[in-house]
Amino acid sequence: MRSEYQPGFRIGIGRATAEWKAALSGQVVRFEADGVRGFLHRPDGDAEGGLVLTHGAGGNCNAPLLVAAATAFAAAGMQVLRVDLPFRQRRPTGPPSPSGAAADRDGLRRAVAAMRGVVPGEIILGGQSYGGRQATMLAADEPSLVAGLLLFSYPLHPPGKPERLRTGHFPLLRVPCVFVHGTADPFGAIAELEAAVALIPARTQVIVIERAGHDLRRGRIDLSAVVAAAMESAAG
């Protein structure tokens, strides 16, 4: 399934207004437990389900997209834990090492376990770029770990190298997946992504962001639509 959203939307991710920052006060708390480090977004009332979100190779859990997405999901009634991957916990800048990918996946596994101590219901695992790729690999290895995946700017292949696809594990995915992808993303064209998504035997949805690049800043994402798609998909 494919959905398209035009620019001109409800929540921009490039910067936060003073009012938006004020609305967050008291609803976001630091979180540290069993090697998991990040921030927990609490909804106003009781939450049944949860979302774990992580970042890309060059960022951290304070990436504007993650903060905006966490805020939107919390407003919809979910507990949201945005976390730093282990490679980012070890050093504040720099890309991850391929040799550390397994440790990063273990960090996501620990984050999901930590979230199970916070909410009684189903958990969605999400990530931006590298973080999303590691989330899919973890879910492929452990199909019962989470109820769904939310993938912002999945890095389908290195820029300019479409033959080096990162999709070998896609046929092993057994949970619903929602992809949010820009039409100007050098890590994968929409047509390439749609062809890759066809390899996944579970339900999938591709939300297309017009004119957005890999960081999704240029386009405008309707996060309310992303929230609805991810929650509906995970609910079955």
For each residue, the residues with C-beta under 8 A, 3 or more apart:
1: 203 204 205 206
2: 194 205 206 207 208
3: 205 206 207 208 225 229
4: 207 208 210
5: 9 207 208 209 210 219 220 221 222 225
6: 210 220
7: 210 211 219 220
8: 220
9: 5 12 220 221 222 223
10: 222 223 224
11: 68 71 72 221 222 223 224
12: 9 15 68 220
13: 64 65 67 68 216 217 221
14: 64 217
15: 12 64
16: 20 21 64 67 68
17: 20 21
18: 21 22
19: 22 23
20: 16 17 23 24 71
21: 16 17 18 24 25
22: 18 19 25
23: 19 20 27 71
24: 20 21 27 28 41 71
25: 21 22 28
26:
27: 23 24 41 42 43 44 74
28: 24 25 39 40 41 42 70
29: 39 40 42
30: 38 39 40
31: 36 37 38 39 40 81 83 114
32: 36 37
33: 36 114 117
34: 110 113 114
35: 86 89 107 110
36: 31 32 33 81 83 107 110 111 114
37: 31 32 61 83 84 89
38: 30 31 61 81 82 83 84 111
39: 28 29 30 31 61 62 70 81 82
40: 28 29 30 31 79 80 81 118
41: 24 27 28 70 71 73 74 79 80 81 82
42: 27 28 29 47 74 79
43: 27 46 47 74 75 76 77 78 79
44: 27
45: 77
46: 43
47: 42 43 50 77 78 79 119 121
48: 77 119 120 121 122
49: 77 78 79 119 121 122 123 124 147 231 234
50: 47 78 79 80 81 115 116 118 119 121 122 123 124
51: 70 73 78 79 80 81 123 124 125 126 150 230
52: 80 81 82 83 108 111 112 115 123 124 125 126 146
53: 61 66 69 70 80 81 82 83 126 127 128 131 150
54: 61 66 82 83 84 85 108 111 126 127 128 131 134 135
55: 59 60 61 63 66 82 84 85 88 127 128 129 130 131
56: 59 63 127 128 129 130 131 132 153
57: 95 96 129 130
58: 95
59: 55 56 62 63 66 88 128
60: 55 63 84 88 92
61: 37 38 39 53 54 55 66 82 83 84 88
62: 39 59 66 67 82
63: 55 56 59 60 66 67 128
64: 13 14 15 16 67 68 217
65: 13 68 69 128 152 215 216 217
66: 53 54 55 59 61 62 63 69 70 82 128
67: 13 16 62 63 64 70 71 82
68: 11 12 13 16 64 65 71 72 223
69: 53 65 66 72 73 80 126 152 223 226
70: 28 39 41 51 53 66 67 73 74 80 82
71: 11 20 23 24 41 67 68 74 75
72: 11 68 69 75 76 223 224 226 227
73: 41 51 69 70 76 78 80 227 230
74: 27 41 42 43 70 71 77 78 79 80
75: 43 71 72
76: 43 72 73 224 227 228 231
77: 43 45 47 48 49 74
78: 43 47 49 50 51 73 74 119 231
79: 40 41 42 43 47 49 50 51 74 115 118 119
80: 40 41 50 51 52 53 69 70 73 74
81: 31 36 38 39 40 41 50 51 52 53 111 114 115 118
82: 38 39 41 52 53 54 55 61 62 66 67 70
83: 31 36 37 38 52 53 54 61 107 108 111
84: 37 38 54 55 60 61 88 89
85: 54 55 88 89 96 104 107 108 131 134
86: 35 89 90 100 103 104 106 107
87: 90 91 96 97 100 103 104
88: 55 59 60 61 84 85 91 92 96
89: 35 37 84 85 86 107
90: 86 87
91: 87 88 94
92: 60 88
93:
94: 91
95: 57 58
96: 57 85 87 88 100 101 104 130
97: 87 100 101
98: 101
99:
100: 86 87 96 97 103 104
101: 96 97 98 104 105 134 137
102: 105 106
103: 86 87 100 106 107
104: 85 86 87 96 100 101 107 108 134
105: 101 102 108 109 134 137 138 141
106: 86 102 103 109 110
107: 35 36 83 85 86 89 103 104 110 111
108: 52 54 83 85 104 105 111 112 125 127 131 134 135 138
109: 105 106 112 113 138 142 145
110: 34 35 36 106 107 113 114
111: 36 38 52 54 81 83 107 108 114 115
112: 52 108 109 115 116 123 125 145 146
113: 34 109 110 116 117
114: 31 33 34 36 81 110 111 117 118
115: 50 52 79 81 111 112 118 119 123
116: 50 112 113 119 123
117: 33 113 114
118: 40 50 79 81 114 115
119: 47 48 49 50 78 79 115 116 123
120: 48
121: 47 48 49 50
122: 48 49 50 146 147 148 234 235
123: 49 50 51 52 112 115 116 119 146 147
124: 49 50 51 52 146 147 148 149 150 230 231 234
125: 51 52 108 112 135 138 139 145 146 148 149 150
126: 51 52 53 54 69 132 135 149 150 151 152 230
127: 53 54 55 56 108 130 131 132 133 134 135 150 151 152
128: 53 54 55 56 59 63 65 66 131 132 152 153
129: 55 56 57 132 133 152 153 154 155 187 214
130: 55 56 57 96 127 133 134 155
131: 53 54 55 56 85 108 127 128 134 135
132: 56 126 127 128 129 135 136 149 150 151 152 153 154 155
133: 127 129 130 136 137 154 155 166
134: 54 85 101 104 105 108 127 130 131 137 138
135: 54 108 125 126 127 131 132 138 139 149 151
136: 132 133 139 140 149 151 154 169 170 173 177
137: 101 105 133 134 140 141 169
138: 105 108 109 125 134 135 141 142 145
139: 125 135 136 142 143 145 146 149 173 174 175
140: 136 137 143 169 170 172 173
141: 105 137 138 172
142: 109 138 139 145
143: 139 140 172 173 174 175
144:
145: 109 112 125 138 139 142
146: 52 112 122 123 124 125 139 149 175
147: 49 122 123 124 175 176 234 235 236
148: 122 124 125 175 176 177 178 230 233 234
149: 124 125 126 132 135 136 139 146 173 175 176 177 178
150: 51 53 124 125 126 127 132 177 178 180 226 230
151: 126 127 132 135 136 154 177 178 179 180
152: 65 69 126 127 128 129 132 180 216
153: 56 128 129 132 180 181 182 185 187 214 215 216
154: 129 132 133 136 151 179 181 187 188 193
155: 129 130 132 133 158 166 187 188 214
156: 165 166 167 187 188 192 193 196
157: 161 162 163 164 165 166 187 188 192
158: 155 161 164 187
159: 186 187
160: 186
161: 157 158 164
162: 157 165 188 192
163: 157
164: 157 158 161
165: 156 157 162 168 196
166: 133 155 156 157
167: 156 170 196 199
168: 165
169: 136 137 140 172 173
170: 136 140 167 173 196 197 199 200
171: 199 200 201
172: 140 141 143 169
173: 136 139 140 143 149 169 170 177 200 201 202
174: 139 143 201 202
175: 139 143 146 147 148 149 202 234
176: 147 148 149 202 203 204 205 233 234 236
177: 136 148 149 150 151 173 197 200 202 203 204 205 233
178: 148 149 150 151 204 205 207 226 229 230 233
179: 151 154 193 197 204 205 206 207
180: 150 151 152 153 207 209 216 221 226
181: 153 154 185 188 190 193 206 207 208 209
182: 153 185 208 209 210 211 212 213 214 216 218 219
183: 189 190 208 209 210 211 212 219
184: 211 212 213 218
185: 153 181 182 188 189 212 213 214
186: 159 160 213 214
187: 129 153 154 155 156 157 158 159 214
188: 154 155 156 157 162 181 185 192 193 196
189: 183 185 192 193
190: 181 183 193 194 206 208
191: 194 195
192: 156 157 162 188 189 195 196
193: 154 156 179 181 188 189 190 196 197 206
194: 2 190 191 197 198 206
195: 191 192 198
196: 156 165 167 170 188 192 193 199
197: 170 177 179 193 194 200 204 206
198: 194 195
199: 167 170 171 196
200: 170 171 173 177 197 204
201: 171 173 174
202: 173 174 175 176 177
203: 1 176 177 233
204: 1 176 177 178 179 197 200
205: 1 2 3 176 177 178 179 229 233
206: 1 2 3 179 181 190 193 194 197
207: 2 3 4 5 178 179 180 181 221 225 226 229
208: 2 3 4 5 181 182 183 190
209: 5 180 181 182 183 212 216 219 220 221
210: 4 5 6 7 182 183 219
211: 7 182 183 184 218 219
212: 182 183 184 185 209 216 217 218 219 221
213: 182 184 185 186 216 217 218 219
214: 129 153 155 182 185 186 187
215: 65 153 218
216: 13 65 152 153 180 182 209 212 213 219 221
217: 13 14 64 65 212 213
218: 182 184 211 212 213 215
219: 5 7 182 183 209 210 211 212 213 216
220: 5 6 7 8 9 12 209
221: 5 9 11 13 180 207 209 212 216 226
222: 5 9 10 11 225 226
223: 9 10 11 68 69 72 226 227
224: 10 11 72 76 227 228
225: 3 5 207 222 228 229
226: 69 72 150 178 180 207 221 222 223 229 230
227: 72 73 76 223 224 230 231
228: 76 224 225 231 232
229: 3 178 205 207 225 226 232 233
230: 51 73 124 126 148 150 178 226 227 233 234
231: 49 76 78 124 227 228 234 235
232: 228 229 235
233: 148 176 177 178 203 205 229 230
234: 49 122 124 147 148 175 176 230 231
235: 122 147 231 232
236: 147 176
